[in-house]
Amino acid sequence: MIGLLALASTGATLAQGLPPSSSAATSGLPGAATLPDLPTDHRLPGPDPRQCGSTKFSALCAEGRWSDFALMRVEMKAPGFVGVYSMDQPVNRDVHTTYSETHGKTRRGGEVVFVNDDTFAYRSRDKFASNETMLDELMSSPILVTQLAGLLLDLGALVGPAEITKPLDISARSITQYLRTEAPGMAALFGPPWAMTGSVRPGENGELAFRLRLSHRPVDGRGRLQAGKRDVVDLVGTVNYGNRRKAMPDTFDLVGWKLMNRNNPIDPVATMEEARRAVGGR
């Protein structure tokens, strides 16, 4: 998707040892087999600006009070791309999320709900690389986009969600620090210099409505800044931090959904209650 790139390892591979023609045996030098092992981390000393951390050089990451939401719905727009996402996070962690994405002629969409730590139900027409990667493919985009919205709200508002009692214009910027969001199998970077402007206001039923625009420098698949390029991302949605439900209701309809347990398909069921009886709820 636009502006969201998986990060590959950037560590350089180094080698140490004597060439085959070495005269180590006659020169009194130790043989290659006796040399100490090289360190496995070949990065330069100091913080990696693409990683989360506590220094002024580290990436800014979604760890603040705006990230712990009960329910978020958000639409993301970028040139040639539209994505619509929702994420409901009950107390018992039976997360329910939806996504719908259009990128040119390519369309993706689906819905996921957790039954327990090992079991989830889903419905989607998307094709997945494997059963092992399916959950990452289903969940990564909603996680990354909702994290980005929460991070920008946190950086721009400078107060907690409960303190938004009237419309507030917000902004944030950096010429040195990356923005980083993370899902279990993917990370997204938004490079500096970046600037965000927007607004947040109280809505209905305890919700906060927001509208954000982020201008940033994109990165390539290795997290390197792309010189001379700028991307713009618009995020519009609502978020709720109260009234968190204890769990998804037993009556939640799972007719037509597929059920996965430890990456293996199991017999489908009609409701969340039946799924919990089959595999055990939290």
Secondary structure, DSSP 8 states (H G I E B T S, - for coil): -TT----------------TT--HHHHT---GGGS----S----SS--TTSB-SSTTSBEES-SGGGS-SEEEEEEEETTEEEEEEEE--TT---EEEEEEEETTEEEEEEEEEEETTEEEEEE----S-HHHHHHHHHHHHHHHHHHHHHHHHHHH-S-GGG--S-EEEEEEESS--EEEEETTEEEEEEEEEEEEEEEEE-GGG-EEEEEEEEEE-B-TTS-B-TT--EEEEEEEEEE-S---SS--TT-B-TT-EEEETTEEE---SBHHHHHHHH---
